[in-house]
Amino acid sequence: MQAFDVMTHDVISVSVDTEVREIAGLLLEHHISAVPVVGAQDEVLGIVSEGDLMHRVETGTERRSSWWLANLFSGTQSAGEYVKSHGRKAGEVMTPNPITIDEEMPLNEVAKLLEKHRIKRVPVVRDGRLVGIISRANLLRGLALAGVSKAQAPSSDDREIRAAIIKELKDNTDVMADRLNVMVSGGEVQLWGLVESKQEKLAVQVAAENVSGVTRVENHLGFMPRGGLSGT
């Protein structure tokens, strides 16, 4: 399996001028823990994560220097810390120049990359443009699916099935497809992610079952928490 087969396709992204408050709202609304920052051509410029927003002056959580640095420098923040705690736009608080991968990278290579660099997610690009994102959760689900089915890389038919399911949901339901991870191998579909209600969970399953070529559907969809962020 490759990055394309497990990545989240409908990526929530922001521009360098997006306000920090708006970014915080997006993280809460979509139950995600980070957003890529993209340029005019959808090139990946950076990432803003929960960690980048943890030490904000508005909430009194800005990072303080250690005691010996405080004695030496009167408690002043470094330039980088000051920008992180006071910056108002994505371009000011983002982690710049993040690692990106190609959509054809094998999952075992993606896993090695995340481990080597100790990161939780990686943007996926095609011709330099953002086309998806893989989190640790996406990766683990993909590896589990490959292990259970003992499948090789999904066929073009599997990818067509995946695309058809997502299209059906977007065109004919109000389910937010960006919260879902649809994986297909040998015609067998696994549904992961978060939905608002039992009706939405059933709607996603029905959409999958009605796509030609689907032989089996495993519905692992969970429900949106009332508060807090996901770890993906």
C-alpha positions, 0 to 999 in steps of 0.5 A, a space after each residue: 500500500 502507498 500513501 495515496 491509499 490511506 491519506 486524508 484527501 480533503 485536507 483542511 488548510 490555511 494561508 499565511 494570512 489566516 488569523 490564529 483565532 480562525 485556525 483554533 476554530 478550524 482545529 476545534 470544528 474539524 477535530 484535527 490537531 494541525 493544518 498545513 499552511 499553503 501558498 497561492 499554488 497549493 505549495 506547502 509552506 508550513 504547518 500549524 499544530 496544537 503545539 504551536 498554539 499552546 503557549 499564547 499570550 491571550 490565555 496566559 500560557 506563553 512559555 517562560 524562560 528558565 530561572 537562570 535565563 531569567 536572571 541573565 536576561 531579565 526574563 525576556 523571551 527569545 525572538 522565536 518564543 515571542 513570535 510564537 506567543 504573540 503572532 497573529 497569523 499562520 505565517 508567524 506561528 507556523 513550523 516552516 518548511 515541513 517534511 513532505 512525501 510523494 503520494 506513491 511512497 510505500 507505507 513502510 517508508 512513511 512509518 520510518 519517516 515519521 519515526 525518524 523525525 518524531 513527527 505525527 503527520 506528514 503532508 502528501 504532495 503531487 508536483 509540489 502541490 498539497 493533495 493529502 495528509 497522513 497522520 499516525 492514525 491513517 498509517 496504522 489503519 493502513 498497515 492493519 488492513 494490509 496485514 489482515 488482507 495480506 494484500 499488495 498495493 490496491 488495484 486501480 479498481 480499489 482506488 476507483 471504488 474509494 473515489 466513488 464512495 467519497 464522491 457519493 458522500 459529497 454529492 448526495 449527503 451532508 456528511 463531512 467527508 474530510 473527517 473520514 478515512 475510506 480504505 479499500 483492498 480487494 473490494 473490501 472497504 474499511 470506514 474510519 473517522 468521525 461522524 455526528 450521529 448514528 444516521 450519518 454512520 449508517 449513511 456512509 455504510 449505505 453509500 459504500 455498499 451501493 458502489 459497484 465492486 464492493 464486496 464487504 464493508 467494515 464500519 469502524 466510524 466513531 462519533 464526534 466528541 462534544 469537546 476537545 481535539 483528536 490526536 490525528 
